[in-house]
């Protein structure tokens, strides 16, 4: 029974000795500045990717337009459902451009085959799920859509499926053209 009473005392003594015997932490070099993840001119996110057809895509080159940046995946049912509507939105509205960022591990050939069955009129790029574009939040779910204003700043973020009407309403709310009446 005496060891049971001594146990807390031994633990306290051991803890105090271990604290007192710690070495000074080594001096560390100043941390490197994080990579630039924003467009310095706009104060918004930077996005530079290569689409699956090999074309470079730079969000900064889209100034003057509203840009819909849509994170999606081939296995995501809500993503597939919104693709035709986003494609029509980009095709029907001169002031709106759409880019799809495939957020999954997939080979370009497999993506091309998928898009033959599910065609869209906007460019698609495959992004690394372990290093998504740093100017954007890591998607908490899919689809995840960002509306970028003509100055290059994030005007609205949508988690979950989005309709063309919701995008156009967000554009109007942010000072863009009014939603066309049907």
C-alpha positions, -999 to +999 in steps of 0.1 A: +000+000+000+029+024+006+038+024-031+002+035-040+007+066-017+041+073-032+030+071-068+017+107-071+048+120-054+071+101-078+051+114-108+053+150-095+091+147-089+097+131-123+077+159-140+096+187-122+130+171-131+120+167-167+109+204-169+141+216-153+164+195-175+151+208-209+176+223-232+171+257-248+153+252-281+177+257-311+177+291-327+156+290-358+160+309-390+132+334-398+103+317-415+102+321-453+074+343-466+045+322-478+041+320-515+020+348-530-016+334-533-033+366-543-034+387-573-015+418-561-033+442-585-068+430-575-064+418-539-082+386-549-071+350-555-046+341-581-053+311-603-029+299-629-036+264-642-033+244-674-066+231-688-069+195-700-064+206-736-030+221-727-041+257-727-028+280-699-055+297-679-047+328-658-076+343-638-058+377-639-063+377-677-101+377-672-104+412-658-136+429-668-156+397-666-174+379-639-157+345-635-173+314-620-146+291-605-163+257-599-145+229-579-161+196-588-154+159-593-166+132-617-180+111-589-201+140-574-237+137-584-247+174-576-216+185-596-228+166-626-262+180-623-250+216-623-225+212-652-250+218-680-265+249-663-230+264-657-221+256-693-252+274-706-246+303-683-211+308-697-223+304-732-253+327-730-238+356-710-210+377-725-200+391-691-197+357-674-170+331-679-168+297-662-138+274-654-142+240-639-115+227-615-116+189-612-108+183-576-099+147-577-071+123-586-077+115-622-056+111-653-061+136-681-071+108-705-098+096-681-110+132-678-112+136-715-132+104-718-155+115-691-161+149-708-170+131-740-200+117-722-206+149-702-196+178-725-193+214-713-184+246-731-161+259-705-124+249-698-116+222-673-084+219-653-074+191-630-061+204-596-040+186-571-062+175-541-031+177-519-022+212-530-053+230-543-049+265-557-037+284-527-057+316-534-089+296-527-100+278-495-096+240-496-131+228-505-150+215-475-174+197-499-182+195-535-193+213-555-177+245-543-181+276-564-166+310-563-179+341-581-150+364-590-159+400-598-145+420-628-118+434-605-106+400-596-120+398-560-142+371-546-178+384-547-195+352-533-187+317-524-213+288-528-210+255-510-231+229-527-248+229-560-255+263-576-279+273-604-274+299-631-301+320-615-283+320-582-251+331-599-269+358-618-286+370-587-253+372-569-238+392-598-267+416-596-264+419-558-227+427-562-234+455-587-233+436-620-261+434-646-296+426-634-310+391-638-326+388-672-364+382-670-376+349-685 
